[in-house]
Structures are given as C-alpha cells and as structure tokens.
Amino acid sequence: MLFALQCTDKSGALQLRLDTRPDHVAYLNDLNAKGILKMAGPFLGDDGKPTGSLVIVKAETIDDARAIAEADPYAKAGLFSNVEIKAFNWVFNNPEA
C-alpha cells in the first residue's frame, strides 16, 4: 500500500533544513534502493524556498509508514511542525501500473 507523508516545516527553520539535507537525501536514497520510496520533493513557498515535504512510500500499514516518517533525519532534527500520513492511490502516471 502507498502512503503520502505530508510534512510541514516549522516557521523559520530553513537553515535547519539546509543543514540536515545531506542526511535526509541519504535516507531517501536508502529507501529508494530498498523499493520503499516512490517519489519525494519539497513544497515551495511564494519565495521559491522549501516549506515542507511530500514523500510517497510503500508500506504494509500506516504504522510502518509512520515509522519511516519518524526515522527521517528531518523529523529527528525537529524540522517539522506537522506530519500527516494518509493512504494514497496513485492513479495517473504511475510507472508501476
């Protein structure tokens, strides 16, 4: 099953995001190598700077998806003010369909 991790950055946390990004990217690369990561990218503010993240992962349960979200270096660093996890149905342009 797919899950969307909708992560919102804390206000004023851009430097924390930038400082933590190498570890975050390494984490996502590992998930990708394991076939867990389906897509990911930042939400952008009007100024073009990141304000959060959208990460789509494959997991057996929502609890497994939550564990993936909690293990992200961004989450461990306290970057997010909110993380919402929802089951996701990839209908259009799904490369695995």
Residue pairs with C-beta under 8 A, 6 or more apart in sequence:
1 58
1 59
1 60
1 61
1 87
2 38
2 56
2 57
2 58
2 59
2 87
2 88
2 89
2 90
3 56
3 57
3 58
3 59
3 62
3 65
3 85
3 86
3 87
3 88
4 54
4 55
4 56
4 85
4 86
4 87
4 88
5 53
5 54
5 55
5 56
5 57
5 65
5 68
5 69
5 83
5 84
5 85
6 52
6 53
6 54
6 83
6 84
6 85
6 86
7 52
7 53
7 54
7 55
7 69
7 74
7 75
7 79
7 80
7 82
7 83
7 84
8 43
8 51
8 52
8 80
8 81
8 82
8 83
9 17
9 50
9 51
9 52
9 53
9 79
9 80
9 81
10 16
10 78
10 79
10 80
10 81
11 81
13 79
14 49
14 50
16 77
16 78
16 79
17 50
17 74
17 79
19 77
20 73
20 74
20 77
20 79
23 73
24 72
24 73
24 74
26 73
27 71
27 72
27 73
28 37
28 40
28 55
31 37
31 57
31 68
35 58
36 57
36 58
36 59
36 68
37 55
37 56
37 57
37 58
38 56
38 57
38 58
38 90
39 54
39 55
39 56
40 53
40 54
40 55
40 56
41 53
41 54
42 50
42 51
42 52
42 53
42 54
43 50
43 51
43 52
43 53
43 54
44 50
44 51
45 51
52 80
53 74
55 69
55 72
56 88
56 90
57 65
57 68
59 65
59 68
62 85
62 87
65 85
66 85
69 75
69 83
69 85
70 76
74 80
75 83
90 96
90 97
